[in-house]
Amino acid sequence: MKIKGICPIAPAVFNDLGEFDYESYKNCCQAMLKGGAHSLALFGIAGEYYKLDREEEEKLIDMTVEICHVNNAPVVISNTRHSTEVAVKWAKRIEASGADCMMVLPPFFLKPGAAELTRHIEALCNAVSIPVMLQYAPEQTGVGIAPEVLAGIGQRHPNLRYYKIECKPPGAYISKLLNLLEGNGEIFIGNAGFQMIEGFRRGAVGVMPGPSMFDIYRRIYDLIQTDNASEAMAVHEKLNAMLNHIRQDVEMIICYEKKILKRRGLIPSDYCRSPKHHSDTLNEEIFDTHYQVLAEMFDWNK
């Protein structure tokens, strides 16, 4: 299935004791797909993948593939392993699950150089026949990769079909990469969709945001597709006002994404595993102000 449009990161849903709540996870994923998401991505940074154990990862892979396919939606599963040898084994597990695409987060723990990163990515492309998406997130990983390098890998490996771009600023990078790809690859916008409208104007086909405001992203996407630029920008400004407050670091946006999901009745608990963000009274007051604006616009309180 072709992957495009709104592809939220599936959240890690825990109960109040910090144990994974699989039933609530399933209900949340189904609500996102029925409410406007075109597909889902598992093990994104916003999904707290780095706080899960192996048993949880295995179960979530199979659950998420089943949930998406029952709802006629594609699923992207991220391969976050830092060792190339282990990542190759994990790639085969992802493909065997029935996933429609494997996303690759390049290893970043010890900041390998461009040559090692290229070898890692190419080994994973060789390991599977399903489409591959490369996540370029230098702010989170500290690893910079030139667009020429990405395009070169894509030319050698036709199954590298998608590129999730979330550098800052992403605009010129997207345009240069698309020019180098010459139609042999497609772009997804990351970074919570801050530059969603610009990204689509530059040729992106999708956005991969956090899970809690999937319907707002869908509204903006639909407006863009119908050439209603002024209304799309108006809605995007409201969204960015919220994002500007809650995305001051990664743990903070994970915390508030879950607060929104809980307020909307999509998950029963907003528990985050430690270490985690701790908000204060003023943070909560500002968040509540932005939330009420969006809740009224999108009938979240009904």
Backbone as CSV, one residue per row, in Angstrom:
resi,resn,N_x,N_y,N_z,CA_x,CA_y,CA_z,C_x,C_y,C_z
1,MET,0.836,-1.199,0.000,0.000,0.000,0.000,0.871,1.249,0.000
2,LYS,0.507,2.203,-0.828,1.258,3.458,-0.879,1.060,4.221,0.430
3,ILE,2.117,4.777,0.942,2.058,5.504,2.210,2.105,6.995,1.925
4,LYS,1.089,7.697,2.379,1.025,9.143,2.197,0.055,9.726,3.210
5,GLY,0.008,11.054,3.286,-0.953,11.708,4.160,-0.512,11.735,5.616
6,ILE,-1.449,11.471,6.518,-1.211,11.602,7.956,-0.848,10.248,8.551
7,CYS,0.373,10.133,9.044,0.887,8.878,9.620,1.396,9.148,11.029
8,PRO,0.503,9.156,12.034,0.946,9.462,13.399,1.843,8.373,13.982
9,ILE,2.665,8.787,14.935,3.454,7.839,15.714,2.543,7.195,16.752
10,ALA,2.461,5.878,16.773,1.642,5.186,17.755,2.215,5.410,19.154
11,PRO,1.360,5.755,20.132,1.868,6.051,21.473,2.145,4.777,22.274
12,ALA,3.040,4.877,23.228,3.224,3.802,24.202,2.208,4.042,25.321
13,VAL,1.226,3.159,25.441,0.128,3.359,26.390,0.354,2.492,27.627
14,PHE,0.558,3.136,28.762,0.790,2.432,30.022,-0.387,2.646,30.968
15,ASN,-0.528,1.742,31.937,-1.481,2.000,33.009,-0.803,2.825,34.097
16,ASP,-1.514,3.107,35.161,-0.972,3.984,36.200,0.177,3.359,36.978
17,LEU,0.415,2.071,36.772,1.548,1.396,37.418,2.749,1.292,36.485
18,GLY,2.593,1.793,35.256,3.699,1.764,34.308,3.789,0.502,33.479
19,GLU,2.762,-0.367,33.557,2.734,-1.569,32.728,2.039,-1.258,31.404
20,PHE,2.464,-1.912,30.334,1.872,-1.628,29.030,0.414,-2.076,29.022
21,ASP,-0.456,-1.199,28.544,-1.895,-1.457,28.476,-2.252,-1.737,27.012
22,TYR,-2.213,-3.012,26.644,-2.374,-3.384,25.241,-3.791,-3.119,24.728
23,GLU,-4.790,-3.349,25.544,-6.166,-3.136,25.093,-6.416,-1.660,24.814
24,SER,-5.922,-0.798,25.701,-6.089,0.648,25.482,-5.278,1.116,24.278
25,TYR,-4.117,0.511,24.074,-3.311,0.820,22.891,-4.094,0.497,21.618
26,LYS,-4.702,-0.689,21.587,-5.486,-1.094,20.424,-6.632,-0.117,20.172
27,ASN,-7.345,0.254,21.229,-8.476,1.174,21.089,-8.028,2.537,20.575
28,CYS,-6.885,3.010,21.061,-6.363,4.306,20.640,-5.972,4.274,19.166
29,CYS,-5.284,3.218,18.758,-4.869,3.101,17.348,-6.085,3.040,16.427
30,GLN,-7.077,2.283,16.815,-8.288,2.196,16.003,-8.990,3.544,15.905
31,ALA,-9.015,4.291,17.008,-9.651,5.611,16.996,-8.921,6.559,16.060
32,MET,-7.603,6.499,16.031,-6.841,7.362,15.130,-7.124,7.020,13.666
33,LEU,-7.156,5.740,13.358,-7.391,5.327,11.976,-8.814,5.656,11.530
34,LYS,-9.769,5.458,12.407,-11.158,5.766,12.062,-11.420,7.274,12.064
35,GLY,-10.566,8.016,12.769,-10.771,9.456,12.885,-10.009,10.304,11.885
36,GLY,-9.281,9.660,10.956,-8.645,10.455,9.915,-7.210,10.119,9.588
37,ALA,-6.500,9.361,10.433,-5.126,8.980,10.107,-5.127,8.009,8.937
38,HIS,-4.193,8.192,8.016,-4.106,7.310,6.850,-3.311,6.037,7.147
39,SER,-2.403,6.104,8.111,-1.549,4.977,8.471,-0.979,5.246,9.855
40,LEU,-0.207,4.303,10.388,0.436,4.476,11.685,1.902,4.077,11.593
41,ALA,2.709,4.692,12.465,4.122,4.331,12.571,4.420,3.859,13.990
42,LEU,5.085,2.744,14.108,5.426,2.172,15.403,6.914,2.363,15.702
43,PHE,7.213,2.673,16.964,8.577,2.871,17.470,9.211,4.171,16.992
44,GLY,8.395,5.188,16.756,8.952,6.517,16.538,9.434,7.098,17.848
45,ILE,10.187,8.176,17.770,10.723,8.801,18.986,9.601,9.226,19.921
46,ALA,8.498,9.736,19.351,7.364,10.166,20.174,6.623,8.996,20.810
47,GLY,6.968,7.767,20.429,6.324,6.588,20.986,7.114,5.909,22.082
48,GLU,8.112,6.599,22.643,8.899,6.071,23.776,9.481,4.683,23.489
49,TYR,9.927,4.450,22.271,10.458,3.136,21.927,11.633,2.747,22.822
50,TYR,12.375,3.732,23.270,13.582,3.498,24.066,13.261,3.115,25.511
51,LYS,11.981,3.052,25.861,11.565,2.655,27.215,10.810,1.331,27.218
52,LEU,10.867,0.598,26.106,10.165,-0.676,25.991,11.141,-1.841,26.091
53,ASP,10.653,-2.979,26.615,11.502,-4.166,26.630,11.222,-5.021,25.395
54,ARG,12.016,-6.051,25.202,11.932,-6.862,23.973,10.558,-7.537,23.845
55,GLU,10.039,-8.055,24.943,8.731,-8.719,24.895,7.645,-7.752,24.447
56,GLU,7.685,-6.536,24.967,6.701,-5.527,24.576,6.841,-5.172,23.095
57,GLU,8.078,-5.026,22.640,8.309,-4.711,21.230,7.747,-5.794,20.313
58,GLU,8.012,-7.049,20.640,7.540,-8.166,19.819,6.015,-8.158,19.729
59,LYS,5.362,-7.992,20.858,3.897,-8.019,20.872,3.319,-6.829,20.116
60,LEU,3.945,-5.664,20.265,3.433,-4.464,19.603,3.572,-4.548,18.085
61,ILE,4.638,-5.151,17.607,4.801,-5.300,16.162,3.611,-6.058,15.577
62,ASP,3.326,-7.221,16.138,2.250,-8.044,15.598,0.885,-7.393,15.787
63,MET,0.669,-6.756,16.936,-0.611,-6.087,17.192,-0.849,-4.951,16.212
64,THR,0.179,-4.151,15.997,0.008,-2.953,15.176,-0.218,-3.308,13.711
65,VAL,0.484,-4.318,13.227,0.245,-4.783,11.852,-1.203,-5.242,11.718
66,GLU,-1.678,-6.009,12.675,-3.054,-6.512,12.609,-4.065,-5.367,12.675
67,ILE,-3.878,-4.431,13.590,-4.804,-3.310,13.740,-4.884,-2.510,12.444
68,CYS,-3.731,-2.193,11.868,-3.718,-1.385,10.651,-4.359,-2.127,9.477
69,HIS,-4.008,-3.382,9.295,-4.508,-4.111,8.141,-6.001,-4.401,8.245
70,VAL,-6.511,-4.626,9.454,-7.955,-4.779,9.641,-8.675,-3.502,9.229
71,ASN,-8.010,-2.361,9.412,-8.584,-1.065,9.051,-8.135,-0.588,7.671
72,ASN,-7.580,-1.508,6.868,-7.143,-1.205,5.490,-6.153,-0.047,5.435
73,ALA,-5.266,-0.003,6.396,-4.264,1.069,6.459,-2.864,0.460,6.497
74,PRO,-1.893,1.095,5.853,-0.514,0.610,5.932,0.123,0.927,7.281
75,VAL,1.150,0.175,7.635,1.859,0.379,8.894,3.360,0.472,8.622
76,VAL,3.992,1.446,9.254,5.440,1.647,9.180,6.027,1.253,10.531
77,ILE,7.032,0.388,10.527,7.674,-0.029,11.778,9.132,0.388,11.733
78,SER,9.553,1.105,12.768,10.912,1.658,12.789,11.913,0.654,13.352
79,ASN,13.066,0.605,12.730,14.185,-0.221,13.178,15.186,0.713,13.853
80,THR,15.273,0.637,15.170,16.066,1.596,15.944,17.343,0.996,16.521
81,ARG,17.691,-0.217,16.093,18.864,-0.881,16.664,20.155,-0.171,16.224
82,HIS,21.093,-0.064,17.144,22.339,0.654,16.868,23.405,-0.226,16.230
83,SER,23.364,-1.519,16.465,24.323,-2.438,15.857,23.799,-2.888,14.508
84,THR,24.623,-2.800,13.480,24.189,-3.203,12.148,23.796,-4.667,12.121
85,GLU,24.587,-5.531,12.776,24.276,-6.955,12.777,22.923,-7.235,13.431
86,VAL,22.654,-6.570,14.557,21.378,-6.766,15.251,20.239,-6.136,14.455
87,ALA,20.503,-4.974,13.869,19.473,-4.285,13.085,19.050,-5.112,11.874
88,VAL,19.987,-5.837,11.255,19.649,-6.697,10.122,18.701,-7.808,10.568
89,LYS,18.976,-8.414,11.716,18.080,-9.451,12.247,16.702,-8.862,12.547
90,TRP,16.694,-7.678,13.118,15.434,-7.014,13.460,14.674,-6.633,12.190
91,ALA,15.392,-6.278,11.144,14.749,-5.943,9.865,13.981,-7.141,9.322
92,LYS,14.585,-8.304,9.412,13.916,-9.509,8.930,12.673,-9.815,9.769
93,ARG,12.743,-9.526,11.062,11.560,-9.720,11.933,10.451,-8.747,11.532
94,ILE,10.820,-7.526,11.233,9.832,-6.523,10.827,9.169,-6.933,9.518
95,GLU,9.961,-7.367,8.547,9.389,-7.773,7.262,8.481,-8.983,7.429
96,ALA,8.888,-9.946,8.245,8.099,-11.159,8.450,6.760,-10.867,9.113
97,SER,6.661,-9.762,9.824,5.417,-9.413,10.516,4.311,-9.000,9.554
98,GLY,4.673,-8.638,8.323,3.699,-8.133,7.373,3.674,-6.625,7.286
99,ALA,4.648,-5.976,7.904,4.724,-4.511,7.851,4.840,-4.041,6.406
100,ASP,4.267,-2.879,6.124,4.271,-2.340,4.768,5.514,-1.515,4.462
101,CYS,6.212,-1.085,5.507,7.412,-0.264,5.324,8.248,-0.346,6.591
102,MET,9.556,-0.348,6.454,10.465,-0.281,7.593,11.143,1.088,7.614
103,MET,10.990,1.785,8.706,11.701,3.045,8.879,13.032,2.772,9.578
104,VAL,14.073,3.465,9.162,15.407,3.280,9.738,15.830,4.564,10.433
105,LEU,16.076,4.462,11.729,16.696,5.552,12.487,18.187,5.252,12.546
106,PRO,19.033,6.032,11.872,20.463,5.720,11.844,21.058,5.677,13.251
107,PRO,22.013,4.775,13.498,22.645,4.695,14.813,23.342,6.003,15.170
108,PHE,23.190,6.418,16.426,23.709,7.737,16.808,24.404,7.764,18.164
109,PHE,24.401,6.647,18.893,24.887,6.676,20.264,26.331,7.160,20.360
110,LEU,27.197,6.658,19.485,28.600,7.080,19.484,28.947,7.895,18.244
111,LYS,27.917,8.450,17.597,28.092,9.372,16.464,29.016,8.810,15.387
112,PRO,28.625,7.689,14.744,29.468,7.143,13.675,29.564,8.102,12.497
113,GLY,30.599,7.968,11.720,30.804,8.842,10.570,29.918,8.468,9.398
114,ALA,30.012,9.274,8.330,29.147,9.101,7.161,29.323,7.728,6.513
115,ALA,30.575,7.245,6.467,30.824,5.955,5.810,30.145,4.814,6.567
116,GLU,30.255,4.831,7.892,29.622,3.784,8.698,28.110,3.886,8.648
117,LEU,27.577,5.111,8.668,26.133,5.293,8.566,25.618,4.757,7.237
118,THR,26.344,5.039,6.176,25.946,4.560,4.852,25.939,3.038,4.812
119,ARG,26.971,2.410,5.371,27.025,0.947,5.385,25.851,0.365,6.171
120,HIS,25.513,0.999,7.288,24.394,0.533,8.123,23.078,0.604,7.339
121,ILE,22.816,1.743,6.730,21.565,1.929,5.999,21.483,0.966,4.818
122,GLU,22.593,0.810,4.095,22.585,-0.080,2.933,22.401,-1.531,3.346
123,ALA,22.966,-1.919,4.482,22.785,-3.292,4.960,21.318,-3.572,5.255
124,LEU,20.607,-2.582,5.785,19.195,-2.774,6.098,18.345,-2.782,4.830
125,CYS,18.707,-1.962,3.859,17.996,-2.005,2.577,18.177,-3.361,1.909
126,ASN,19.364,-3.926,2.030,19.637,-5.241,1.435,18.922,-6.365,2.174
127,ALA,18.608,-6.134,3.439,18.055,-7.200,4.284,16.580,-7.470,4.027
128,VAL,15.882,-6.511,3.402,14.435,-6.659,3.205,14.060,-6.313,1.772
129,SER,12.867,-6.754,1.385,12.341,-6.395,0.065,11.225,-5.366,0.168
130,ILE,10.715,-5.114,1.372,9.660,-4.118,1.545,10.245,-2.709,1.418
131,PRO,9.398,-1.708,1.169,9.896,-0.337,1.108,10.551,0.095,2.422
132,VAL,11.548,0.937,2.305,12.295,1.461,3.452,12.116,2.979,3.508
133,MET,11.959,3.487,4.730,11.918,4.934,4.972,13.106,5.293,5.853
134,LEU,13.858,6.292,5.455,14.994,6.744,6.248,14.598,7.969,7.068
135,GLN,14.796,7.894,8.372,14.482,9.015,9.248,15.725,9.883,9.428
136,TYR,15.631,11.127,8.990,16.736,12.064,9.137,16.374,13.054,10.233
137,ALA,16.887,12.799,11.446,16.527,13.592,12.628,17.779,14.058,13.353
138,PRO,18.553,14.992,12.755,19.831,15.387,13.352,19.693,16.063,14.708
139,GLU,18.564,16.721,14.981,18.391,17.369,16.285,18.362,16.329,17.405
140,GLN,17.670,15.213,17.169,17.576,14.175,18.188,18.813,13.291,18.230
141,THR,19.392,12.997,17.060,20.489,12.044,17.010,21.866,12.685,17.043
142,GLY,21.943,13.957,16.664,23.245,14.613,16.589,24.051,14.193,15.381
143,VAL,23.420,13.476,14.454,24.115,12.949,13.284,23.617,13.668,12.033
144,GLY,24.489,14.402,11.358,24.128,15.098,10.135,24.486,14.277,8.904
145,ILE,23.589,14.266,7.913,23.814,13.518,6.678,23.460,14.438,5.506
146,ALA,24.367,14.630,4.584,24.116,15.496,3.434,23.071,14.875,2.520
147,PRO,22.229,15.685,1.870,21.215,15.128,0.957,21.830,14.319,-0.178
148,GLU,23.039,14.677,-0.606,23.703,13.911,-1.658,23.957,12.465,-1.219
149,VAL,24.268,12.297,0.084,24.514,10.946,0.610,23.221,10.131,0.585
150,LEU,22.117,10.744,1.048,20.837,10.029,1.051,20.416,9.666,-0.370
151,ALA,20.526,10.621,-1.277,20.138,10.356,-2.660,21.001,9.253,-3.275
152,GLY,22.277,9.250,-2.945,23.167,8.213,-3.464,22.761,6.829,-2.994
153,ILE,22.377,6.711,-1.720,21.918,5.420,-1.199,20.638,5.003,-1.924
154,GLY,19.749,5.969,-2.129,18.505,5.671,-2.821,18.717,5.198,-4.244
155,GLN,19.703,5.748,-4.913,19.995,5.332,-6.289,20.490,3.888,-6.335
156,ARG,21.211,3.481,-5.289,21.749,2.118,-5.252,20.740,1.096,-4.721
157,HIS,19.726,1.587,-4.011,18.760,0.682,-3.369,17.344,1.168,-3.663
158,PRO,16.719,0.612,-4.690,15.398,1.086,-5.112,14.307,0.946,-4.052
159,ASN,14.493,0.057,-3.066,13.441,-0.070,-2.040,13.531,1.026,-0.982
160,LEU,14.557,1.879,-1.037,14.565,3.071,-0.187,13.664,4.098,-0.875
161,ARG,12.390,4.083,-0.477,11.367,4.849,-1.186,10.958,6.128,-0.477
162,TYR,11.179,6.194,0.836,10.664,7.322,1.612,11.758,7.909,2.503
163,TYR,11.629,9.216,2.756,12.599,9.925,3.588,11.810,10.828,4.536
164,LYS,11.961,10.578,5.832,11.319,11.435,6.828,12.332,12.518,7.222
165,ILE,12.027,13.750,6.856,12.981,14.842,7.035,12.540,15.722,8.199
166,GLU,13.404,15.822,9.214,13.094,16.684,10.349,14.323,17.437,10.856
167,CYS,15.112,17.918,9.896,16.187,18.831,10.250,15.595,20.235,10.389
168,LYS,16.398,21.157,10.895,15.936,22.539,11.064,16.931,23.489,10.391
169,PRO,16.470,24.288,9.416,15.156,24.239,8.759,15.132,23.115,7.730
170,PRO,13.945,22.545,7.455,13.881,21.417,6.529,13.644,21.803,5.079
171,GLY,13.166,23.028,4.816,12.684,23.388,3.484,13.675,23.177,2.368
172,ALA,14.835,23.837,2.444,15.825,23.728,1.368,16.347,22.306,1.246
173,TYR,16.457,21.609,2.383,16.929,20.217,2.362,15.951,19.348,1.575
174,ILE,14.638,19.538,1.826,13.619,18.773,1.107,13.717,19.025,-0.391
175,SER,13.799,20.292,-0.775,13.854,20.629,-2.195,15.094,20.039,-2.865
176,LYS,16.236,20.143,-2.204,17.463,19.619,-2.792,17.411,18.104,-2.906
177,LEU,16.896,17.440,-1.859,16.822,15.984,-1.902,15.877,15.515,-3.003
178,LEU,14.713,16.140,-3.120,13.776,15.754,-4.174,14.382,15.968,-5.558
179,ASN,15.128,17.036,-5.715,15.786,17.287,-6.996,16.810,16.198,-7.310
180,LEU,17.556,15.781,-6.298,18.558,14.733,-6.486,17.918,13.371,-6.735
181,LEU,16.760,13.125,-6.123,16.090,11.834,-6.275,15.465,11.659,-7.654
182,GLU,15.149,12.765,-8.309,14.599,12.749,-9.667,13.362,11.845,-9.785
183,GLY,12.467,11.965,-8.801,11.223,11.211,-8.852,11.290,9.812,-8.285
184,ASN,12.433,9.405,-7.767,12.600,8.045,-7.249,12.577,7.988,-5.727
185,GLY,11.786,8.820,-5.115,11.649,8.815,-3.662,10.658,9.871,-3.235
186,GLU,10.068,9.687,-2.045,9.056,10.617,-1.569,9.360,11.055,-0.140
187,ILE,8.886,12.245,0.194,9.263,12.895,1.443,8.105,12.925,2.439
188,PHE,8.418,12.590,3.672,7.519,12.815,4.799,8.114,13.907,5.680
189,ILE,7.238,14.725,6.235,7.654,15.815,7.111,7.632,15.329,8.550
190,GLY,8.697,15.592,9.292,8.746,15.247,10.707,8.657,16.495,11.566
191,ASN,9.360,16.470,12.694,9.441,17.630,13.579,8.052,18.152,13.957
192,ALA,7.124,17.197,14.244,5.765,17.509,14.698,4.949,18.290,13.675
193,GLY,5.439,18.380,12.452,4.692,19.091,11.413,4.740,20.599,11.521
194,PHE,5.741,21.132,12.224,5.877,22.590,12.333,5.889,23.249,10.947
195,GLN,6.622,22.639,10.019,6.739,23.193,8.667,5.913,22.386,7.667
196,MET,4.779,21.902,8.121,3.943,21.034,7.292,3.509,21.701,5.985
197,ILE,3.031,22.914,6.067,2.520,23.578,4.863,3.657,23.845,3.876
198,GLU,4.765,24.351,4.375,5.912,24.574,3.485,6.387,23.261,2.884
199,GLY,6.440,22.211,3.703,6.906,20.920,3.220,6.070,20.388,2.079
200,PHE,4.743,20.513,2.206,3.883,20.050,1.119,4.048,20.914,-0.128
201,ARG,4.242,22.194,0.058,4.466,23.067,-1.101,5.760,22.695,-1.822
202,ARG,6.709,22.155,-1.097,7.980,21.759,-1.703,7.927,20.355,-2.304
203,GLY,6.818,19.647,-2.091,6.671,18.349,-2.738,6.526,17.153,-1.825
204,ALA,6.442,17.369,-0.509,6.242,16.251,0.410,4.885,15.612,0.173
205,VAL,4.761,14.322,0.530,3.500,13.597,0.332,2.824,13.252,1.649
206,GLY,3.517,13.451,2.776,2.929,13.073,4.048,3.620,13.740,5.219
207,VAL,3.018,13.573,6.386,3.572,14.098,7.628,3.442,13.025,8.698
208,MET,4.445,12.935,9.575,4.473,11.908,10.607,4.562,12.596,11.978
209,PRO,3.410,13.001,12.527,3.394,13.752,13.780,3.189,12.842,14.988
210,GLY,3.050,13.461,16.168,2.627,12.724,17.342,1.180,12.285,17.198
211,PRO,0.675,11.476,18.152,-0.632,10.847,17.958,-1.847,11.661,18.386
212,SER,-1.688,12.648,19.248,-2.858,13.188,19.946,-3.733,14.111,19.123
213,MET,-3.160,14.783,18.116,-3.926,15.766,17.342,-4.013,15.369,15.878
214,PHE,-4.132,14.071,15.634,-4.160,13.517,14.281,-5.248,14.145,13.413
215,ASP,-6.388,14.475,14.023,-7.491,15.030,13.243,-7.216,16.459,12.778
216,ILE,-6.412,17.202,13.551,-6.035,18.551,13.119,-5.108,18.465,11.908
217,TYR,-4.139,17.564,11.982,-3.250,17.370,10.833,-4.046,16.930,9.607
218,ARG,-5.037,16.085,9.812,-5.854,15.639,8.688,-6.636,16.812,8.095
219,ARG,-7.163,17.689,8.964,-7.886,18.857,8.459,-6.960,19.726,7.602
220,ILE,-5.757,19.970,8.089,-4.809,20.790,7.328,-4.468,20.106,6.012
221,TYR,-4.234,18.801,6.056,-3.903,18.040,4.856,-5.019,18.142,3.821
222,ASP,-6.255,17.966,4.262,-7.387,18.031,3.335,-7.516,19.422,2.714
223,LEU,-7.275,20.452,3.522,-7.345,21.818,2.999,-6.242,22.067,1.968
224,ILE,-5.050,21.522,2.232,-3.957,21.654,1.269,-4.311,20.958,-0.041
225,GLN,-4.903,19.760,0.061,-5.242,18.993,-1.139,-6.316,19.679,-1.979
226,THR,-7.137,20.503,-1.342,-8.195,21.212,-2.072,-7.804,22.660,-2.368
227,ASP,-6.515,22.961,-2.230,-5.979,24.286,-2.566,-6.611,25.411,-1.742
228,ASN,-7.001,25.101,-0.511,-7.551,26.117,0.380,-6.423,26.591,1.305
229,ALA,-5.476,27.320,0.729,-4.238,27.665,1.435,-4.473,28.557,2.648
230,SER,-5.355,29.541,2.525,-5.533,30.491,3.629,-6.137,29.815,4.847
231,GLU,-7.120,28.942,4.651,-7.720,28.243,5.788,-6.742,27.234,6.373
232,ALA,-5.986,26.574,5.507,-4.976,25.628,5.997,-3.971,26.344,6.891
233,MET,-3.537,27.520,6.493,-2.582,28.286,7.297,-3.202,28.731,8.615
234,ALA,-4.485,29.071,8.611,-5.152,29.511,9.838,-5.223,28.378,10.854
235,VAL,-5.574,27.183,10.394,-5.627,26.030,11.292,-4.220,25.668,11.767
236,HIS,-3.260,25.724,10.847,-1.882,25.377,11.199,-1.310,26.326,12.248
237,GLU,-1.696,27.596,12.187,-1.227,28.557,13.191,-1.728,28.195,14.579
238,LYS,-2.975,27.731,14.687,-3.519,27.305,15.976,-2.773,26.079,16.493
239,LEU,-2.507,25.138,15.590,-1.750,23.947,15.966,-0.353,24.317,16.425
240,ASN,0.329,25.185,15.678,1.696,25.551,16.019,1.791,26.311,17.340
241,ALA,0.729,27.031,17.692,0.723,27.712,18.988,0.808,26.687,20.117
242,MET,0.062,25.595,19.980,0.143,24.518,20.975,1.514,23.856,20.934
243,LEU,1.978,23.507,19.733,3.265,22.823,19.605,4.412,23.664,20.150
244,ASN,4.343,24.968,19.932,5.402,25.849,20.406,5.548,25.788,21.924
245,HIS,4.431,25.530,22.599,4.486,25.432,24.063,4.915,24.046,24.535
246,ILE,4.350,22.991,23.956,4.560,21.651,24.517,5.795,20.949,23.971
247,ARG,6.395,21.489,22.911,7.544,20.804,22.316,8.851,21.547,22.610
248,GLN,9.101,21.802,23.877,10.353,22.456,24.245,11.484,21.446,24.417
249,ASP,11.157,20.193,24.598,12.097,19.087,24.455,11.286,17.821,24.200
250,VAL,11.952,16.728,23.897,11.254,15.524,23.456,10.387,14.941,24.564
251,GLU,10.932,14.817,25.782,10.133,14.250,26.865,8.921,15.122,27.194
252,MET,9.056,16.418,26.975,7.940,17.316,27.256,6.789,17.075,26.285
253,ILE,7.083,16.945,24.999,5.987,16.741,24.055,5.362,15.363,24.239
254,ILE,6.149,14.356,24.605,5.580,13.043,24.891,4.603,13.148,26.055
255,CYS,5.011,13.871,27.094,4.159,14.077,28.268,2.829,14.720,27.879
256,TYR,2.906,15.794,27.102,1.684,16.527,26.773,0.869,15.838,25.683
257,GLU,1.500,15.108,24.792,0.725,14.308,23.845,-0.190,13.356,24.615
258,LYS,0.352,12.754,25.671,-0.453,11.816,26.454,-1.539,12.536,27.260
259,LYS,-1.226,13.725,27.737,-2.256,14.497,28.437,-3.432,14.798,27.498
260,ILE,-3.119,15.135,26.256,-4.180,15.418,25.278,-4.963,14.143,24.975
261,LEU,-4.269,13.040,24.746,-4.951,11.774,24.480,-5.893,11.400,25.621
262,LYS,-5.445,11.595,26.844,-6.283,11.264,27.994,-7.491,12.200,28.081
263,ARG,-7.277,13.497,27.919,-8.393,14.447,27.972,-9.430,14.143,26.900
264,ARG,-8.975,13.687,25.754,-9.892,13.376,24.661,-10.564,12.026,24.838
265,GLY,-10.190,11.300,25.879,-10.789,10.001,26.133,-10.239,8.886,25.277
266,LEU,-9.051,9.087,24.687,-8.470,8.088,23.798,-7.575,7.099,24.541
267,ILE,-7.080,7.463,25.709,-6.354,6.549,26.584,-6.793,6.829,28.025
268,PRO,-6.776,5.819,28.898,-7.229,6.042,30.282,-6.174,6.648,31.200
269,SER,-4.894,6.487,30.852,-3.815,6.986,31.714,-2.776,7.714,30.868
270,ASP,-2.253,8.822,31.419,-1.202,9.558,30.707,0.177,9.266,31.297
271,TYR,0.336,8.091,31.892,1.589,7.698,32.532,2.729,7.645,31.511
272,CYS,3.860,8.237,31.871,5.096,8.137,31.093,6.136,7.432,31.952
273,ARG,6.850,6.499,31.377,7.921,5.837,32.118,9.070,6.812,32.354
274,SER,9.743,6.622,33.478,10.855,7.492,33.863,12.144,7.066,33.154
275,PRO,13.046,8.030,32.970,12.951,9.457,33.294,11.976,10.178,32.371
276,LYS,11.294,11.188,32.908,10.225,11.838,32.166,10.156,13.314,32.510
277,HIS,9.308,14.023,31.781,9.110,15.456,32.002,8.168,15.681,33.179
278,HIS,8.500,16.686,33.989,7.631,17.096,35.091,7.232,18.553,34.857
279,SER,5.951,18.784,34.613,5.473,20.140,34.360,5.151,20.841,35.677
280,ASP,5.016,22.179,35.622,4.626,22.940,36.803,3.299,23.643,36.542
281,THR,2.835,24.392,37.498,1.505,25.000,37.424,1.367,25.930,36.228
282,LEU,2.381,26.769,35.987,2.288,27.712,34.883,2.284,26.984,33.537
283,ASN,3.130,25.957,33.400,3.101,25.158,32.177,1.714,24.596,31.922
284,GLU,1.085,24.104,32.976,-0.243,23.513,32.844,-1.287,24.562,32.465
285,GLU,-1.168,25.753,33.024,-2.130,26.818,32.719,-2.048,27.234,31.250
286,ILE,-0.821,27.384,30.756,-0.650,27.764,29.354,-1.138,26.647,28.440
287,PHE,-0.799,25.417,28.788,-1.277,24.270,28.021,-2.802,24.248,27.973
288,ASP,-3.440,24.474,29.103,-4.898,24.425,29.155,-5.528,25.488,28.255
289,THR,-4.913,26.661,28.195,-5.425,27.728,27.326,-5.404,27.295,25.866
290,HIS,-4.278,26.735,25.424,-4.179,26.264,24.039,-5.124,25.092,23.788
291,TYR,-5.229,24.211,24.765,-6.099,23.050,24.603,-7.548,23.469,24.376
292,GLN,-8.017,24.433,25.158,-9.412,24.851,25.044,-9.704,25.450,23.665
293,VAL,-8.746,26.176,23.104,-8.928,26.729,21.761,-9.133,25.605,20.751
294,LEU,-8.264,24.589,20.813,-8.353,23.486,19.865,-9.584,22.618,20.138
295,ALA,-9.900,22.430,21.398,-11.061,21.604,21.749,-12.354,22.213,21.199
296,GLU,-12.464,23.518,21.237,-13.658,24.178,20.694,-13.679,24.099,19.172
297,MET,-12.516,24.263,18.544,-12.463,24.197,17.071,-12.821,22.820,16.543
298,PHE,-12.434,21.777,17.279,-12.575,20.416,16.761,-13.541,19.551,17.561
299,ASP,-14.368,20.196,18.398,-15.417,19.491,19.152,-14.862,18.341,19.991
300,TRP,-13.711,18.571,20.618,-13.133,17.522,21.452,-13.926,17.291,22.741
301,ASN,-14.714,18.258,23.156,-15.414,18.157,24.444,-16.783,17.516,24.353
302,LYS,-17.179,17.113,23.147,-18.533,16.560,23.007,-18.595,15.117,23.513
